Amino acid sequence: MHPWQAFILGVIEGITEYLPISSTGHLIVAQRIMGIGVGGPEAKAAADAFAVCIQGGAILAVLGLYWKRVLQMIQGVLGKNPEGLKLAINIIAGFMPAAVIGVILSHKIKEHLFGMWPVIIAWIIGGVGILTVAWWNRKKSSRNGGSELGELTLKMALIIGLLQCVAMCPGTSRSLMTICGGLLVGLSIRAAVEYSFLLGVLTLTAATVKESVEKVKDLDPAYNHLFGGTKLMIHAYGSMPLFIGIIAAAISAALAVKWLVAYLQSHGLSVFGWYRIALGLTIAGLIVGGVITA
């Protein structure tokens, strides 16, 4: 992997991670176009590990932008801030369904759904879903602007967490499911976005750690041990591309998050629904036309 490729992948990860358009889907397409991850199981495993590990940059971006909320939760866990404790519990509750289901299904999902056609289908279905939720939210907003983050209940957090599990399918988008889930349980769009970002810090951290320490089974025995995924990735690309990807992801994610919060409050979700549908149809056309491979 060349440094410029790592930079492009980092920027794509940062921009798309918190937008409801699927970072995984965009990274799969970008890797395929640049010829990364092709040539056998080891190449694919290294590319998958890189795509997950550069999420560390997106995590750093939210921690930097929402440090006051993070500090509030830390104080809550230490018994110094009841509101922060409630938020921390709701973040953990939202994470638990994905933690349990992810352990059970992650290998099956990687085996069967990390391909172009599943991503395309998820893009289009998710786009239709966004347009439906956006229409419903416009009707709801005319009557009630929604609850704020401090009003989030444990039940609401668990529902959002269950919906987040759907995003394990590549192309669906974790942000799509958690933002729309927040709106469906009655949060305001600002609160839904903020909860999505904070929940994402825990979810992405867990996914990054899991990928880093996971054994790479059915490959070279040299990688079939703890930290096998990381060793395989570093062996394939070196450490510099990973560093470049993380930094690029952090900067682009920070910019994307600040833009998204302002944009959604003024314009809503609909544009992302149309974007997903158009992108899915475009990539499908390129595959059918033989421009890129499925």
Secondary structure as UniProt FT lines:
FT   HELIX           3..17
FT   TURN            18..21
FT   HELIX           23..34
FT   TURN            35..37
FT   HELIX           41..53
FT   HELIX           55..65
FT   HELIX           67..77
FT   TURN            78..79
FT   HELIX           82..113
FT   HELIX           116..141
FT   TURN            142..143
FT   HELIX           149..151
FT   HELIX           154..166
FT   TURN            167..168
FT   TURN            170..171
FT   HELIX           174..184
FT   TURN            185..186
FT   HELIX           189..213
FT   TURN            217..218
FT   HELIX           221..223
FT   TURN            226..227
FT   HELIX           228..237
FT   HELIX           239..267
FT   HELIX           270..288
FT   TURN            289..290
//
